[in-house]
Amino acid sequence: MILSAIKLLLAACILAANVYYLLSIIAGYRFFSQSENEEEDGLEPATILIPLHGADFKAYDNYAELCRQNYPEYQIIFGVRDSTDSSIPIVHKLIEDFPNRDIALVVSDKVIGQNLKISNLQNMLALAKHERIVILDSDIRVSRDYLRQVLAPLSDKRVGLVTCLYRAREAPDFGAKLEAVGITGEFAAGVLMAWMLEGVKFALGSTMATTRARLEAIGGFSALADYLADDFMLGNLIDADGYEVRLSRHVVETAMPPVGLRGMVRHQMRWARSTRISRPAGYLGLILTHGTALALLNVGLTLASEFSLVLLAITVVLRMAMAWVIGVCWLNDRILRRLFWLVPVRDVLSFVIWCVSWAGNTVEWRGRVFEVKRDGKMLRV
């Protein structure tokens, strides 16, 4: 009796996952088919903030593209906490190679909370010259029209923040390949579904374009200083303040370093546990996105019954279609195109991480171990 109930529940979850895959494709179609009619309102000057912690993979190439923006006036501020940080020589070379570009480096170890990245941003903000602010992770590579694209929506007074989807530019080892496949083959679908169903109420670290006024209205960087998922909270607080978080159609890239399988799992576990602790109900609902793994479990549980095999085939086809349409066709992910066969492998690994993440409240981040509290704040162990 109990076994039959489990089989029935499992089949229902698999069918729900298939509905999710179809809805994700619809969400992607609606998002990428909308017209872009943003007007550039005089191209107001902007400040780019990039917090650094060690020399990133292909760091100089990433930063050089920021120096070649087709934008009339902007400032770039890099920030480090340690005067011996390995990224400092790269910034000095950048300043030397682009003497006409307004570039500054802030070295300060002042702390305003547990999240040292946010402390870094707070220290950098003192040198910002402009009202418009763009924050992006240090591993992001952009095109030359990037600033024009992400700042244009801010001309709409209803928009408080602009954020971007992203894809991997390079994936040097197997761990990086698995993570790259998950970015556009798995993660992007969830973002698009959120956009379609309730609007974007969060931000992605790949791009967070806002204004000083919007930032100050939510309490500044101090309001984010103890949160692990600081990018999520920035968008969430701006949305709660009554402004729209706009998902741009502009797609940026991340230059992924060799991370190894262990490093990739550690990174995914950090994200999973922080999400589960902060939003347990929503995280539980993610079970309905793991169709591939659930269908495989169903095959084993039913001893490869004909129905379970048919359900597995349908699930895999819909899952792969979602990844191909969103990741390859719309997000133009060349890595996913080349490594498309890894999607089911990534699906099984994601499900294992989802299961394991329910145990424990600690995460490892930048060589430190933190306990994540129920409100999403973290405390160093």
C-alpha positions as CSV (number, residue, x, y, z in Angstrom):
1,M,0.0,0.0,0.0
2,I,2.8,2.4,1.0
3,L,4.9,1.4,-2.0
4,S,1.9,2.1,-4.3
5,A,1.4,5.5,-2.8
6,I,5.1,6.3,-3.3
7,K,5.0,5.2,-6.9
8,L,1.9,7.3,-7.5
9,L,3.5,10.4,-5.8
10,L,6.7,9.9,-7.8
11,A,4.8,9.7,-11.1
12,A,2.9,12.8,-10.2
13,C,6.1,14.7,-9.5
14,I,7.6,13.5,-12.9
15,L,4.5,14.7,-14.7
16,A,4.8,18.1,-12.9
17,A,8.4,18.3,-13.9
18,N,7.4,17.8,-17.6
19,V,4.9,20.6,-17.3
20,Y,7.7,22.8,-15.8
21,Y,9.9,22.0,-18.8
22,L,7.1,23.0,-21.2
23,L,6.3,26.2,-19.3
24,S,10.0,27.1,-19.2
25,I,10.1,27.0,-23.0
26,I,7.0,29.2,-23.2
27,A,8.6,31.6,-20.7
28,G,11.8,31.7,-22.8
29,Y,9.8,32.4,-26.0
30,R,7.8,35.2,-24.3
31,F,11.0,36.7,-22.9
32,F,13.2,36.6,-26.0
33,S,10.4,37.6,-28.4
34,Q,9.6,40.8,-26.7
35,S,10.7,44.0,-28.4
36,E,13.4,46.1,-27.0
37,N,12.3,49.7,-27.1
38,E,14.4,51.3,-24.4
39,E,15.5,54.8,-25.2
40,E,18.9,56.1,-24.3
41,D,18.3,59.3,-22.3
42,G,21.5,61.2,-22.9
43,L,23.7,58.3,-21.7
44,E,24.2,59.5,-18.2
45,P,27.6,58.8,-16.7
46,A,28.0,55.7,-14.6
47,T,30.4,54.1,-12.1
48,I,31.3,50.4,-12.4
49,L,32.2,48.6,-9.1
50,I,34.2,45.4,-9.2
51,P,35.1,43.8,-5.9
52,L,38.2,41.6,-6.2
53,H,39.6,38.7,-4.1
54,G,42.7,37.3,-5.8
55,A,43.5,37.2,-9.5
56,D,40.6,35.7,-11.4
57,F,41.0,33.4,-14.5
58,K,41.6,35.6,-17.6
59,A,41.2,38.6,-15.3
60,Y,43.0,41.1,-17.5
61,D,40.9,40.2,-20.6
62,N,37.7,40.6,-18.6
63,Y,38.7,44.0,-17.3
64,A,40.0,45.3,-20.6
65,E,36.6,44.8,-22.2
66,L,35.2,47.1,-19.6
67,C,37.7,49.7,-20.6
68,R,36.5,49.5,-24.3
69,Q,32.9,50.4,-23.7
70,N,31.0,52.3,-26.4
71,Y,29.8,54.8,-23.8
72,P,30.7,58.5,-23.4
73,E,31.6,58.8,-19.7
74,Y,32.1,56.2,-17.0
75,Q,34.3,55.3,-14.2
76,I,35.7,51.9,-13.1
77,I,36.5,51.2,-9.5
78,F,38.3,48.0,-8.3
79,G,38.5,47.1,-4.7
80,V,40.6,44.8,-2.6
81,R,40.9,44.2,1.1
82,D,44.6,43.2,1.3
83,S,47.5,45.2,-0.1
84,T,49.2,41.9,-1.1
85,D,46.2,40.8,-3.1
86,S,47.3,39.1,-6.4
87,S,44.9,41.1,-8.4
88,I,46.5,44.4,-7.7
89,P,49.3,44.1,-10.4
90,I,46.6,43.3,-13.0
91,V,44.7,46.5,-12.1
92,H,47.9,48.5,-12.3
93,K,48.6,47.2,-15.7
94,L,45.1,48.1,-16.8
95,I,45.6,51.7,-15.6
96,E,48.9,51.8,-17.5
97,D,47.4,50.4,-20.7
98,F,44.3,52.6,-20.6
99,P,45.6,56.0,-19.5
100,N,42.5,57.8,-20.8
101,R,40.1,55.7,-18.9
102,D,38.9,56.7,-15.4
103,I,40.1,53.8,-13.3
104,A,40.6,53.7,-9.5
105,L,41.8,51.0,-7.1
106,V,40.6,51.0,-3.4
107,V,42.6,49.1,-0.8
108,S,40.8,48.9,2.5
109,D,40.2,46.3,5.1
110,K,37.3,48.1,6.9
111,V,34.4,45.7,7.7
112,I,30.7,46.5,8.1
113,G,29.5,42.9,8.4
114,Q,30.1,39.2,7.9
115,N,30.1,39.4,4.1
116,L,33.5,40.8,3.2
117,K,32.5,41.3,-0.5
118,I,29.9,43.8,0.7
119,S,32.4,45.5,3.0
120,N,34.7,45.8,-0.1
121,L,31.9,47.4,-2.1
122,Q,31.1,49.9,0.8
123,N,34.8,50.9,0.8
124,M,34.7,51.4,-3.0
125,L,31.5,53.5,-2.9
126,A,33.3,56.4,-1.3
127,L,35.2,57.0,-4.6
128,A,32.1,56.7,-6.9
129,K,31.6,59.9,-8.9
130,H,28.3,59.1,-10.6
131,E,24.6,58.5,-9.7
132,R,24.3,55.4,-11.8
133,I,26.1,52.3,-10.4
134,V,26.8,49.0,-12.1
135,I,28.1,46.1,-9.8
136,L,29.4,43.0,-11.4
137,D,31.4,39.9,-10.4
138,S,35.0,40.0,-11.3
139,D,34.8,36.9,-13.6
140,I,32.3,38.5,-16.0
141,R,33.2,39.3,-19.6
142,V,31.1,41.9,-21.4
143,S,30.6,43.2,-25.0
144,R,31.3,46.8,-26.0
145,D,27.6,47.8,-25.9
146,Y,27.2,46.4,-22.4
147,L,26.7,49.7,-20.6
148,R,24.3,51.1,-23.2
149,Q,22.2,47.9,-22.9
150,V,22.0,47.6,-19.1
151,L,21.7,51.2,-18.2
152,A,19.0,52.1,-20.7
153,P,16.1,50.6,-18.7
154,L,17.0,52.9,-15.7
155,S,15.5,55.8,-17.7
156,D,12.2,54.4,-16.7
157,K,11.6,55.7,-13.2
158,R,9.7,52.5,-12.2
159,V,12.9,50.5,-12.7
160,G,15.1,50.2,-9.7
161,L,17.6,47.6,-10.8
162,V,18.6,45.8,-14.0
163,T,20.2,42.4,-14.0
164,C,21.4,39.9,-16.7
165,L,21.4,36.2,-17.6
166,Y,24.8,34.8,-18.4
167,R,26.6,31.9,-20.0
168,A,30.0,30.4,-19.6
169,R,32.7,31.6,-22.0
170,E,35.3,28.9,-21.1
171,A,35.2,25.7,-19.2
172,P,38.8,24.3,-18.8
173,D,38.1,21.1,-16.8
174,F,35.3,18.6,-16.1
175,G,34.1,20.4,-13.0
176,A,33.8,23.7,-14.9
177,K,32.1,21.9,-17.8
178,L,29.4,20.5,-15.5
179,E,28.9,23.9,-13.9
180,A,28.8,25.6,-17.3
181,V,26.1,23.2,-18.6
182,G,24.0,23.9,-15.6
183,I,24.1,27.7,-16.0
184,T,22.1,27.9,-19.3
185,G,20.8,24.3,-19.4
186,E,19.2,24.4,-15.9
187,F,19.5,27.7,-14.0
188,A,18.4,30.1,-16.7
189,A,15.0,28.2,-17.0
190,G,14.3,28.9,-13.4
191,V,15.0,32.6,-13.8
192,L,12.7,32.8,-16.9
193,M,9.9,31.0,-15.1
194,A,10.2,33.4,-12.2
195,W,10.0,36.3,-14.7
196,M,6.9,34.9,-16.3
197,L,5.0,33.9,-13.2
198,E,5.7,36.6,-10.7
199,G,8.3,39.0,-12.0
200,V,12.0,39.1,-11.1
201,K,12.3,39.8,-7.4
202,F,16.1,39.2,-7.1
203,A,19.3,40.1,-8.8
204,L,22.1,38.1,-10.3
205,G,25.7,38.9,-9.5
206,S,26.5,38.9,-13.3
207,T,25.1,42.4,-13.4
208,M,23.4,44.7,-10.9
209,A,22.8,48.2,-12.4
210,T,21.0,50.6,-10.1
211,T,21.4,54.2,-8.7
212,R,22.8,55.6,-5.5
213,A,19.3,56.8,-4.6
214,R,17.8,53.3,-4.9
215,L,20.7,51.9,-3.0
216,E,20.4,54.4,-0.2
217,A,16.7,54.0,0.0
218,I,17.1,50.3,1.1
219,G,19.8,51.2,3.7
220,G,22.8,51.1,1.4
221,F,25.3,48.2,1.5
222,S,24.9,48.0,5.2
223,A,21.5,46.3,4.6
224,L,23.3,43.5,2.8
225,A,26.4,43.2,5.0
226,D,25.5,40.0,6.8
227,Y,23.8,38.1,4.0
228,L,25.4,35.3,2.0
229,A,23.2,35.7,-1.0
230,D,23.9,39.5,-1.3
231,D,22.9,39.7,-5.0
232,F,19.6,38.1,-4.3
233,M,18.9,40.4,-1.4
234,L,19.8,43.6,-3.3
235,G,17.2,42.8,-5.9
236,N,14.7,41.6,-3.3
237,L,15.0,44.7,-1.2
238,I,14.7,47.1,-4.2
239,D,11.6,45.1,-5.3
240,A,10.1,45.4,-1.7
241,D,10.8,49.1,-1.9
242,G,8.3,49.4,-4.8
243,Y,10.6,49.3,-7.8
244,E,10.8,46.9,-10.7
245,V,13.8,44.6,-11.1
246,R,14.2,44.4,-14.9
247,L,15.8,41.3,-16.5
248,S,17.7,42.6,-19.5
249,R,17.9,40.6,-22.7
250,H,21.6,41.4,-22.9
251,V,23.6,38.2,-22.0
252,V,27.0,38.4,-20.4
253,E,29.7,35.7,-20.1
254,T,31.6,34.2,-17.2
255,A,35.2,33.1,-17.7
256,M,35.2,29.9,-15.5
257,P,38.5,28.7,-14.1
258,P,39.5,25.1,-13.6
259,V,37.6,24.2,-10.4
260,G,37.7,20.4,-10.3
261,L,34.6,18.3,-9.4
262,R,35.1,18.9,-5.7
263,G,35.2,22.7,-6.2
264,M,32.1,22.7,-8.4
265,V,30.2,20.6,-5.9
266,R,31.3,22.9,-3.0
267,H,30.1,26.0,-5.0
268,Q,26.8,24.4,-5.8
269,M,26.3,23.3,-2.2
270,R,26.9,26.8,-0.9
271,W,24.2,28.1,-3.2
272,A,21.8,25.3,-2.4
273,R,22.1,25.5,1.4
274,S,21.8,29.3,1.5
275,T,18.7,29.0,-0.7
276,R,17.1,26.2,1.3
277,I,17.6,28.0,4.7
278,S,16.4,31.4,3.4
279,R,13.4,30.1,1.4
280,P,12.6,26.5,2.5
281,A,9.2,26.3,0.8
282,G,10.5,27.5,-2.5
283,Y,13.5,25.2,-2.2
284,L,11.2,22.2,-1.5
285,G,9.3,23.1,-4.7
286,L,12.5,22.6,-6.7
287,I,11.8,18.8,-6.5
288,L,9.4,19.4,-9.4
289,T,12.3,20.5,-11.6
290,H,14.3,17.3,-11.2
291,G,12.4,15.2,-13.7
292,T,15.3,13.3,-15.1
293,A,16.5,11.9,-11.7
294,L,13.0,11.2,-10.6
295,A,12.2,9.3,-13.8
296,L,15.3,7.2,-13.3
297,L,14.3,6.5,-9.7
298,N,10.8,5.5,-10.9
299,V,12.4,3.0,-13.4
300,G,14.3,1.4,-10.6
301,L,11.4,1.4,-8.2
302,T,9.0,-0.2,-10.7
303,L,11.7,-2.7,-11.9
304,A,11.7,-1.0,-15.4
305,S,8.0,-1.3,-16.1
306,E,6.8,-0.4,-19.5
307,F,5.1,2.7,-18.2
308,S,8.2,3.9,-16.3
309,L,10.3,3.5,-19.4
310,V,7.9,5.5,-21.5
311,L,7.7,8.2,-18.8
312,L,11.5,8.3,-18.7
313,A,11.7,8.7,-22.5
314,I,9.2,11.5,-22.5
315,T,10.9,13.3,-19.6
316,V,14.3,13.1,-21.1
317,V,13.0,14.4,-24.5
318,L,11.3,17.4,-22.9
319,R,14.2,18.1,-20.6
320,M,16.7,18.1,-23.4
321,A,14.4,20.2,-25.6
322,M,14.2,22.8,-22.8
323,A,18.0,22.9,-22.4
324,W,18.5,23.1,-26.2
325,V,15.9,25.8,-26.9
326,I,16.8,28.0,-24.0
327,G,20.5,27.5,-23.6
328,V,21.7,26.9,-27.2
329,C,19.1,28.7,-29.4
330,W,18.2,31.7,-27.2
331,L,21.3,32.1,-25.0
332,N,23.7,31.1,-27.7
333,D,25.7,28.9,-25.4
334,R,28.5,27.3,-27.5
335,I,29.7,25.2,-24.6
336,L,26.3,23.7,-24.0
337,R,26.0,23.0,-27.7
338,R,29.3,21.1,-27.6
339,L,28.6,19.3,-24.3
340,F,24.9,18.7,-24.7
341,W,25.4,15.1,-23.7
342,L,26.3,16.2,-20.2
343,V,22.8,17.6,-19.4
344,P,21.5,14.3,-17.9
345,V,24.7,13.8,-15.9
346,R,24.3,17.4,-14.5
347,D,20.7,16.6,-13.8
348,V,21.5,13.6,-11.6
349,L,24.3,15.6,-9.8
350,S,22.0,18.5,-9.2
351,F,19.4,16.2,-7.6
352,V,22.0,14.6,-5.4
353,I,23.1,18.1,-4.2
354,W,19.5,19.1,-3.6
355,C,19.0,16.0,-1.4
356,V,22.3,16.4,0.5
357,S,21.7,20.2,1.0
358,W,18.8,19.5,3.4
359,A,21.4,18.3,6.0
360,G,23.6,21.0,7.7
361,N,23.6,24.8,7.8
362,T,27.3,25.5,7.1
363,V,28.9,26.6,3.8
364,E,32.5,27.2,2.8
365,W,33.2,30.5,1.0
366,R,36.5,32.0,0.1
367,G,38.4,29.8,2.5
368,R,36.1,30.5,5.5
369,V,33.3,28.4,7.0
370,F,30.0,30.1,7.8
371,E,26.8,29.0,9.5
372,V,23.7,30.3,7.5
373,K,20.8,31.4,9.7
374,R,17.1,31.0,9.0
375,D,16.9,34.6,7.7
376,G,19.8,34.1,5.2
377,K,22.3,35.9,7.3
378,M,25.6,34.2,8.0
379,L,27.9,33.9,10.9
380,R,31.5,32.8,10.7
381,V,32.2,29.5,12.5
